[in-house]
Amino acid sequence: MLLLPQGRLPLNIFEPRYLALVQDSLGQGRFFGMIQPDPAAAKASPSVLYGMGCLGRVSSFAETEDGRLLITLTGLLRFQVRQELPLHPGGYRRVRADYSRWLADLGGGAEPPIDRPALMSALRPYFQARRIEANWEAIGKLPDPMLVTTLAMVCPFDPREKQALLEAPTPEDRARTLVTLLQMNALGGPDASPSGRPS
């Protein structure tokens, strides 16, 4: 799964280590990060992560009768992993993160324009090839930045492609990368790119 700045990711938390993570975060500002596993290193060790992730804040949560937590994680800013720390007693992984390169993710400036016609021209054949039903009216109402972020997070790109979207330096770069991925994956049909798995 991919979390991007300003993106909203609904999560169904049921594994004990992730329940411990979320419960701890709720008592300490509601923050935790998400990082994808690195498929290039999977043969050597499935536990190897990419060196870059995104910090999120729990913006909503509810507990079910069977003990699960239903949360929404809202992305804040990206980070580089500087060091992996010892495993938390609750079973979840911890890192020392460096946010210094990505403070612009916090916003405050003018939203850069994107080539929306190019994006929509790439999106329609991609959805058609993937047999994805779309609410085009709702899509048309989304502001440019939210459209790019939402598509980057929900489209079933593979982990390497999702990581490329995360690591795109600027919103304009991310929009261009998204258009390229939509065009490439539209050519391969519904099985061109497996979806990522949660980290």
Solvent accessible surface area in square Angstrom, and as a share of the most:
residue,aa,sasa,rsa
1,M,78,0.35
2,L,4,0.02
3,L,4,0.02
4,L,0,0.00
5,P,10,0.06
6,Q,89,0.40
7,G,1,0.01
8,R,174,0.63
9,L,19,0.10
10,P,100,0.63
11,L,22,0.11
12,N,75,0.39
13,I,16,0.08
14,F,124,0.52
15,E,63,0.28
16,P,111,0.70
17,R,100,0.37
18,Y,49,0.19
19,L,33,0.16
20,A,23,0.18
21,L,32,0.16
22,V,1,0.00
23,Q,101,0.45
24,D,45,0.23
25,S,6,0.04
26,L,47,0.23
27,G,68,0.65
28,Q,139,0.62
29,G,37,0.36
30,R,77,0.28
31,F,88,0.37
32,F,19,0.08
33,G,33,0.32
34,M,20,0.09
35,I,17,0.09
36,Q,5,0.02
37,P,11,0.07
38,D,28,0.15
39,P,52,0.33
40,A,90,0.70
41,A,24,0.18
42,A,41,0.32
43,K,209,0.89
44,A,96,0.74
45,S,34,0.22
46,P,96,0.60
47,S,59,0.38
48,V,59,0.34
49,L,46,0.23
50,Y,34,0.13
51,G,41,0.39
52,M,6,0.03
53,G,0,0.00
54,C,1,0.01
55,L,29,0.14
56,G,0,0.00
57,R,95,0.35
58,V,0,0.00
59,S,55,0.36
60,S,55,0.35
61,F,94,0.39
62,A,54,0.42
63,E,122,0.55
64,T,30,0.17
65,E,190,0.85
66,D,104,0.54
67,G,32,0.31
68,R,72,0.26
69,L,8,0.04
70,L,77,0.38
71,I,4,0.02
72,T,33,0.19
73,L,0,0.00
74,T,27,0.16
75,G,1,0.01
76,L,43,0.21
77,L,13,0.06
78,R,6,0.02
79,F,5,0.02
80,Q,36,0.16
81,V,39,0.23
82,R,140,0.51
83,Q,94,0.42
84,E,83,0.37
85,L,43,0.21
86,P,102,0.64
87,L,111,0.55
88,H,45,0.20
89,P,128,0.80
90,G,29,0.28
91,G,25,0.24
92,Y,20,0.08
93,R,86,0.31
94,R,91,0.33
95,V,40,0.23
96,R,132,0.48
97,A,31,0.24
98,D,37,0.19
99,Y,70,0.27
100,S,75,0.48
101,R,158,0.58
102,W,16,0.05
103,L,105,0.52
104,A,94,0.73
105,D,22,0.12
106,L,101,0.50
107,G,53,0.51
108,G,90,0.87
109,G,63,0.61
110,A,102,0.79
111,E,119,0.53
112,P,31,0.20
113,P,115,0.72
114,I,28,0.14
115,D,91,0.47
116,R,52,0.19
117,P,101,0.63
118,A,35,0.27
119,L,2,0.01
120,M,34,0.15
121,S,78,0.50
122,A,3,0.02
123,L,0,0.00
124,R,121,0.44
125,P,61,0.39
126,Y,0,0.00
127,F,17,0.07
128,Q,146,0.65
129,A,25,0.19
130,R,24,0.09
131,R,186,0.68
132,I,64,0.32
133,E,168,0.75
134,A,31,0.24
135,N,99,0.51
136,W,76,0.27
137,E,121,0.54
138,A,47,0.37
139,I,21,0.11
140,G,48,0.46
141,K,151,0.64
142,L,54,0.27
143,P,85,0.54
144,D,38,0.20
145,P,46,0.29
146,M,65,0.29
147,L,1,0.01
148,V,7,0.04
149,T,10,0.06
150,T,46,0.27
151,L,7,0.04
152,A,0,0.00
153,M,18,0.08
154,V,101,0.58
155,C,3,0.02
156,P,38,0.24
157,F,0,0.00
158,D,15,0.08
159,P,22,0.14
160,R,151,0.55
161,E,28,0.13
162,K,9,0.04
163,Q,6,0.03
164,A,46,0.36
165,L,0,0.00
166,L,5,0.03
167,E,76,0.34
168,A,6,0.05
169,P,85,0.54
170,T,54,0.32
171,P,66,0.42
172,E,60,0.27
173,D,36,0.19
174,R,16,0.06
175,A,9,0.07
176,R,147,0.54
177,T,37,0.21
178,L,0,0.00
179,V,23,0.13
180,T,67,0.39
181,L,13,0.07
182,L,0,0.00
183,Q,97,0.43
184,M,111,0.50
185,N,6,0.03
186,A,19,0.14
187,L,159,0.79
188,G,45,0.43
189,G,16,0.15
190,P,51,0.32
191,D,133,0.69
192,A,47,0.36
193,S,7,0.04
194,P,97,0.61
195,S,75,0.48
196,G,17,0.17
197,R,126,0.46
198,P,76,0.48
199,S,39,0.25
